[in-house]
């Protein structure tokens, strides 16, 4: 059989033979069920009941799964599918045994059931498969923008290609479909041209629903193009044609988003509140969009910590209910917020999910937003060259899909990258180019951020440069409630004062602004800038008397990829600060970096600091490197993991004990097994008992020495 399956000439015949055997062993009831559901790529019990006209589809589906009849169920049995080859075999069987007409009737019945269940993509595909393109367009018309949003770009392109020429050019819903495809490809001007053609056709026919859908799609296109003023106008025009509560909610949410990007906060919140007031519980996708835009509004204003709290609580309903053109940006938004908050691991995970979703559904405009966020994360993690290289892909591209705001952000990231690399002239060049891309009326938050960065670099390069420019920008952005930018002005002004020897003035500024930045969650900013000016950080912490502010600043500093040098300096500021440094390092730094801090802290004049250092050494590092160890092939961390395995702890319990991620523990366990030449936990425990008892001193803390094995835990 193996030889047959590896021969491409025989493989299909072998599968056909097996499918025939599986099919023939079933009774008439099951064979009829298989033929009737063969037109479904996947199904729920409810869909199968509706298509076949039975009430016990669950019984038949579970029977097929149990008997390995090329039928597969999801883990929670919420959906089922046939193997692709088996499904094709069943479709051929249906056409042969029931006749082409009956098979076509089954397709149409299935399409009706799918549309009723709001499975618009599968319903449309069935109509195209039945060679009924007009009926397929009717499904898209009834589904509207919301229904199309849930369809993959690959499907949309396939449908457009299968339309007869007269329909593709003369049917307004076909032009709307083409406009949606062009939007997803980032070809905004071409998309708008298609949508305007559709709008003229709908207007001539007096089709109010078509007019609404076209205006709504145009608003979305203008929004992604970055023209939020025009998007706002289109939203107001669409509202005049909205005929259902759901359409009004959809457009009000879009209006709120456009107003927020224009910094019209009161009007934006009023639009979102109106949407929330008239939304019904069944409008799950619109409620998810509303939540996403509220989070983004907080982000634009600089309320990062608050935005992440709301965003975290919205993840589950968002991923379950929202269309892809909301889910992917939302995941990217969470990645941005996590980066700003110094939660770099979480940011990377959100970006990974965003990329997978965008690739699956083919939403190209998200690519540049995703790359911008990835560049920010790379920069925060110390990969400045890679960040600059990635940002270059944005402003070097001639694709229309990179709007003015995206292009400006790319150039701004490059400027910041060069500034942190120490090349101020190159940084200034990129900030100048970023400022020239568009005026401050195009996404003011990013526009003013560029101007502030530019003014700061001018101050760094020219000690005589007037600081009034930063103060003027602070007043403007404070009035606009752009708190991240306004606080950045204050912080940068303090840095420039400090570099010019006006230390007391600088510290007076920092005493006011840093607590507000900590409260709002500007953690990565503080991390990057304080590590760039270590003496400023030392002076500020030396003068700071509030324990909570001091702890917050040290936490921000410790998140930086190269903070070890500054943390070592901070150990000399007194016992209270030294204790806070050790606590932050224990959470945020690697074993190697912690080891260096511990060595210095063990020589501290304060007994409390020395005790804390010894405890941290035991918790994170095991014994002193000079102590004999029965496991020289293992690192300290691996030795500690082995000792906990010997105590019978599972990976999750080890992760909790050592404050590690479960995946990190799994990696350590695999390395321990490989280095010791064992294949499972029982062998590892036996090895440990033999070696540990034969050596006077073991490489782990005393509280880990117990080696009793509980068989239930292995």
N, C-alpha and C positions, 0 to 999 in steps of 0.2 A: 504493500500500500504506500509506503514511504517513497518508493521509487516512482510510483504512478503520480503522486502528488507533486513531485519535483519536476515532472515533465509537463511543460506548459501546453503541449498538444493534448494531453490526456486529463489534465487537471479538471477542466470544465465537465468532461464526461463523467469523471469520478464523482464530482459533486452532484451532478444531475441524477446519477444512479442512487446515491445515498439519499437525496431529497425524495426521490420516488419511493424508496423503501419506507422512509419515515412517514410520508403522506399516506401510503396504502395501508399501513398498519392501524390507522385511526378509523373510527366509525364514521358514518355519514354525517352526523351532527357536527363533529369536529372538523371534517373536511370542508363542509359548507362554511363553517366559521372561518377557517383559514383562507378560503377563496374570497370571502366577503371583506376581510380585513387586510388583504394583501396590498390594497392601494394606500395603506397608511404606513409612512416611514417609521412612526412610533405611535404608541397609543396609551391612553389611560383606560381603566375599566369603564368609565363613563362613556368615553368615545366609542369603545368597542360595542357597548350595549346599544348606543344610538345608531351606529352604522349597521349592525347585524339585526337589530330589532329584538334583542333578548334582554333578560334581566340578570343573567348569571355568567357574564363574561369572565368574572374573576375565577370561577370554577374551571372553565376551559383553559384560561391562560396559565393558571397554576398547574393544571394537569400537563400542559405542553412543556412548561419549565421543568417539572419533576421528571418527565420522560425524555428530557434532552432532545426535544423536537426542534432544534435550531431556534429556540425561543429564549430570550434573555429578559430578566427583570432587573430593575434598579435595586439598590440596596434596601430601600424602604418599600419596594414593590408599588411605587406610585406610578411607574410607567413600564411599558413592555415594548420589545421590538423583536423582529425576526432577523436572522442573519441575512445580509444583503443578497447573497446568492439564492437563499431559500425564498426570500420575498419575490425575486424575479421569477423563480420557478413557479411560485403560486400564481403570479399574474398570468403567466402563460397557461397554466392549468385552468384558471378561471375563464380565459378567452376560449379555450378548447372545449371545456365541459359545459359552460353556461352560455357560450356564444358571445360575439363581440358586443351585441346590443345590451345584453344583461351586464356584461362587465362595465360598459359605459354608464349604465344606470347606477351601478354600485359606486362608481367614481363620483357621480353627481350627488348621490345621497351622502356619501362621505364628505364631500365638499360643503354641503349644507350643514351637516353636523359640526364640522370643524369651524365653520364661520360662526355658528351659534355659540361655540365654545371660545370664540375670539382667537382661534388658531389661524390667523389670517394668512400666514405664509404658506402653510400646508394646503389650505383651501384654494388659494390662488394657483398654486402649483398643480393641483388636481384639475382645475379648469383648463389650464394650458395643456396638460397631458391629454385631456379629452378634446383638444383642438377647439376650444371655445374661448378665444381671446377676449371677446366683448364681455362675456360673463366674468372672466378674470379681472378685467378693468372695473367692472361693477363692484366686485369684492373690495378692490382697493379704494373705490369711491366711498363705499360704506365704512370701510376701516378708517379712512382719513389719514391725517398725518401721524396720529398716535399709532395706528396699526402698521403703517409703513416703517415707523421708527423701530419696531420690533423685528423687522425682516433683515436678513443679512444682505450686504451689498452684492454679493455673488448672485443671490436670487434675483434682486432687482435688475441687475444687468442682463441676466438670462431672459427675464420676461420681456424686457425692452427689445432684445435681439429677436425674439420669437413673434413679435407683433407684425402683422402685415404692414406694408409701407403706408397705405392710406390711413391706417389707424395710428401709426406712430407719429404722423405729421398732422393729422386732422382731428384727433380726439383730444380734448383738453386734459383728460385724466392721464393719457399717455405722455403729454407734455409735462404734466406735474410729476409723473414718474421719472421722466428724464431729468427734470430739475433736481429731484431728490438724489439721483445718482451723481450728478455733477457736484452737488453740495458735498456729498460724502467724499468725493475725489479732491475737494478743495478748489474746484474751478468755479469760483463764486460769480464772476461776471457772466459766464455762459449759463450758469444755473439761473441767475436772475432774468436773463433773456428768455429762457424757456418758460419760466414762471409768468413773466409778463405776457407771453403769447397765450398761455393757458388762461390768464386773467381776462384777456380780451375776448376769448371764446366763451368763457363763463358769463361775462357781462352781456355779451350779445344774446345769449340764450336765457338770460335772467335766472341763472342758477346760483342762488344765494349760498348754498352749501359749498359749491365749487369755488365761489369767490372767497369765502372764509378760508377754505383749505389753502388756496393759493396765497392769500395775504399772510397767513400764518407761516407757510413755508418760506415766503420771501423774508419775513421778519427773522426767522431762524438763520437764513443765509446771510443777511446783513449783520446779524449778531456775531456769527463766526468770522465774517470778514473784518470785524472790528469797528464797523460804523454804527455805534450804539444810538446815535441821534436819529439816524434813518430807521433803525430797528424800532425805536420808540414810536415813531410816526406810523410805521406799519402795524404795530400792536394796536394803536388807537383806531386805525382803519379797520382792522380785523374784528375788533370788539363790536363795531357797528353792524357786522354781518353774522356774528355768532348767534346761533339759534338754539343752542342747548346750554344747560348749566355747565356741563363738562367743557364745552368749547370756551365759555367765558372764564372758567377757572384756568384753563390752559393758557389763555392769552393774558390774563392778569398776572400769572406767575412769570411769563416771559417779559411783560412790561416791568414788573418789579426788578427783574434781573438787569434789564437795560438801564433803568433809572439808577440802580446801585452803582453800575460802572461809571455813570456820569456824576456820582457823588451826590445825587438828589435823595438823601437818606429818608427824609420824612415822606416824600411821595412814594418812594420804593416800598417802605413799610406799609403805607396805606394800601397800595396795590396788593401786596401779599396778604394783608389782613382781610381785604375784600374777598380774595380768592379763598382764604381759609373759611370765611363765614358762609359762603355759598357751596363749598365743597361737600359732597356726600361721602359717607364711608366707603362706598364702592369705587370712588375715584382714587384708588390706591397709587397709581402711577403719577397722578398729578400732585398728590400729597407728598410723594417722594421728591418730585421736582421742587416743590415749594420748600421742603426742608433743605435740599441741596443749595438752593439760591440764598436761603437765610444764612447758612454756614458761610457761603462765599462772601456775602455782604459783611459779615463779621470779620472775615479775613482781610477784605479790602480796607476796613477801618483800623486794622492792627490789633483786633481782639483775638489773638491766636489761641490762647488757652481756652477761652470760652467757646470759640468756634470748634475746637477739637472735642470738647465735652459733648456738644450738640451733635457733631459729626459722628462720634463713636456710637452714640445712641441711635443713630439713623442708618447704620451700615446694613443691618439685617433687612429692614423693609426696603431699603434702596436697592440692594442686590436682588431682592425677590420681585419687586413691583415696578421698578423704573425701566424705561426704554434705554437702549444702549447709548444713545447720545446724551443721556443723563448719567448713566452708571460709570462710563469710562471717565468723564470729566470729574465726577465725584471722587473716584478713587485717586485720580491725580491731585485733586484738591486736598485730600487727606494726606497724600505724600508730601505736598508742599507744607502743610501745617506741621506734620511730624518733623520735617527738616527744620523748620523755624523753631520748634520746641526742643531741638537737640535729640530727638528720638530717631536716630539714623537707621537703626535696624528695622523699625516699624515702617519708616519711609520707603526703604528698599522693597519691603514686602508689598506695600500698596502699589508701588510702581510696577512691580512684577505682575500683579493682578490686572492693573490698567492696561499694560502692554498685551497681555493674553486676550483680554476682552476686545481691545481695538483690532487686533489681528483677526479674531474670529468673525467679527461683524464687518470689518473693512471700513472703519470710520477714519479716513486719512487725516482730516483736520486736527485730530487729537495728537498726531505724531509730534508736531513741533512743540505743543504744550508739554508733552511727555518728555521730550528731549531737554526743554528748558528746566524742568524739575530735576531731571537726572543730572544736568550740569550743576545745579545748585547743590545737590547731594554729594556729588563728586568733590566739589569745592570745599564743602563742609568737612569732608572726610580726608582732606589733604591731597587729593589727586588733582592738583591744579592744572597740570599740563593736559591731562585727559579731559578735564572740564572745559578748558579753552578749545580743545580740538572738537568736542561735541558741539559747543556753542557755535563754532564756525560753520557747521552744517546749516545753521539757521540763516545767517545773513548772507552766506555765499550762494544759497539756493535762489533760483529765479522763479520758483513755483509761486503761483498766485495764492496758494493756500497759506503762505506765510504773510499774515496781515501786518499792518504797521506796528501794532502793539507787540506782536511776537518778535518781529525783527528788532524792535527797540530793546526788548528784553534780552535777546541774544547778545546784542552789542553791549548792553549794560553788564551782563555776566562776564563778558570778555574784559571789560574795563576793570571790574572788581578782581577778576583772576590776576590780571597783570599788576594791579595795585598790591595784592597780597604776595605776589612774587617779587615785589620791590621795584618794578619798572614803572615809575610814575608817569613818565612821558608817554609811554605806550598806553597806559591806563587812560590818561587824559584824551588821547587821540580817539579811543573807542567811546568814551563818554561824550565827546563832541559829536561823533557820528550818530550816536544814539539820540542825542538831543535834536539833531537835524531831521530825524525820520518823520516826526509828526509833532503837532502842537500839544499843549497841555490839555486841550479839550478831548483828545483821544486817550481814554483810560487815564485820568489824572493821577491815580495813585502811582502807576509806573513812571509817568512823565516826570512828576516831581521827585521821585526817587533818583532818577538820572541826574536832574539838576542839582540835587543835594550832594550826590557822589562827586559830581564835577567840581562843585564849589569846595568840597573838602580836599580834593587832590590839588586844586590851585593853592589852598592854604598850606598843604604839606610841602609843595615845591617852592613856594615863595613866602618866607617868614614875615614879609611886610604886607602880605595880602590882607585886605580888610575883612574882618569877620562879620561885617554888617550884612553881607549877602546871605550867610547862613541864618542870621536872625530874621531877615525878611522872609526867607523861605519857611522858617518855623512859624511865623505869624500866619502866613497864608495857609499852610497845611493844617495848622491847629484849627483855624476857622472852618476848614473843609472837613474836619474830623478825620483826617488821615493820621492817626496817632502813631503808627509805626514810623512814618516819614518825619513827623514833627519831633518825635523823641530822638530819632536819628540825628536831626539837626542839633539838638541840645548836646547829645553825646559827642558828636564830631567837634563841636565848638569847644567842649571841655578838653578833648585830646589836643587840639591846636593850642589852647591856652597852656596846657601842661608842657608841650614841646617848646613853648616860648618862655618857659620859666615862671609863668604865673600860676604856681601850684595851688595856692589858696583859692584863687578864683575858680580853677578847674575843679577842685574838690567840692566847692560850694555848688557848682552845677551838677556834679555827679550825685551828690547827696539827695538832690531833688529828682533827677530823671531816672536813675537806676532802679529805685523801688517801683516806679511805675512800669518800667520795662519788664521787671521780674513778674509783676502782677499780671501784665497783659500777655506774657509768654514770649518775649523777644530774646529767647535763650541762645539760639545759635548766633545771633548778632553779637551779644555780649561775649560769648565764647571766642569768636573769631577776633574781635577787636581788642579785648583785654589781653589775649595771648600775643597779639601783635605789638602791644605796648606794655611789657611786663612791669616797668617801673611805675606806670600809672596805676596798675592793679595793686601793686605793693603799697603805694601811698594811700590809695582809696581804702583798702582793707585795714591798713594801720590806723586810719582815722575813723572808720565805721564802728559804732558802738552797739548797733541793733543786731542781736544774734540772728534773727530770721533773715535779715538782708544780707548779712555776712555769709550765712550758710548758702543762700541762694546764689550769691556771686561765686563762691567757691565751687558750687555744683556746676555752674555754667562754665567756669574755667576748666574744670576737670573733664568736661565732655570733649574738649579739643583734642585732636589727634596727636599733637606734640606738646601737651601741657606739662610734661614731667619736669622740665627745667623750672617753669614758673611755680609749680607746686612745691618743688624743693626749696625755692626761695621763701615761699609762704610759711614753711615749717619754722622759720626763724622769727616769726612775728609774735610769738607767744603761745602758751599752752592751749588756749581756747581755739585759736585759729588752726594750730597744728592738729588738734583732735578732729576738727571739721575737715581738714585736708585728708586725713587718714580715712575718715568715714566716706567721703566722696570718692576717693581713689579706690576703696574696696568695692564700690558699686560700679565704677565706670572705667577703670583702667585695667590693662592686661596684667598677668602675673609678673612678667618681667619688669614692667613699670612700677608695680606695687613693691617688688623686691627692692628696687633702688630707694624708694621712699622709706621703706621699713628700715633699711640699714642706717639711713640718716636719723630717722626718728628714734632708733634705739640708743642714740648718743645724745638725745635731747636732755636739757637740764631738768625738765619736769618729769617726776616719777609717773604721773598720770599718762603722759604721752608715751613714755617707755613701756608702760604696761599695755597700752592700746596697741602699740607697735608689735609687741610680743604676741598678743592675742590675734592680731591680724595675720602675723606670720604663720601661726598655727592653723588659722582658718583657711587661708588662701594658699600658703606656700609649703605646708608640711614642716619638716625639720630644717635645720641649718644645713647648707650644702656640704659642710665638712663632716657631718654626722654619718657614720657608716650606714649603708642601706642594703637590705637583702635584694633589692630590685634595681640595680644600677642601670638596667636598660630602660626603665620607666622614668618619665618626668615626675616632678613632685605632685602635680595634679593627677596624673595617671595612677601614682601610688595611692593617693587619697581615694580615688574612685575604686581601685581594687580593694582597699580596706572596707569600704562601704558595701561592695559586692559581697565580701566575706561575712559581713554582718547580716546578709540576707535582704538588703534593700533593693527595690526595683528601681529602674531608671528614673521614673517620675519622682520617687522619694529622694533619690540622690540629687536630682535637679533642685528640689526644694531645700535640701540640706545645704548644698553648696551655692545656692542662688545662681543657678545656671539654667540656660534654656534646655529643654529635653533633647533637642537635636544635638546640642553640644555634648551632653552626657553620652548619647548614643555613639558619637564619634570617638570619645575617650574610651568607651568600653570596647569598641571594635579595634582600636589601636592597642589596648592592653592585651586583648586576645591574640592579635597578630604578633606582638613582641614576645609574649610568653609561649607562643606555639600551642595554645589551647583553642578548643572549638566551642566551648559552652561555659556557662557560669559554674557548673559543678566542678569541672576541671580547674577553673580559675581559683575557686575556693580551696581545693585540695593543694594546689600549687602555693597559694598564699600561706596556708597553715604550715606546710612543710618548711618554707623559707623563713617565714616570720618567727617561728619558734626556734629556729636554729641560729638566729642572730640576736645578740644582746639588746640592741636598740633598733626599733623599727622606724620607718620613714614617715610615720603619720602621727597625728595628735593622739594623746592618751585616750581621749574619749572614743577613739575608733578601734581600740585594740581588741574588743570582744570579737571572737571568731565563730561563735555558735551559729550553725546553719539551720535555718528553717526550711525544710524541703518544699513547703508550699510556696515559698517566694522564689524558688529557682526555676 
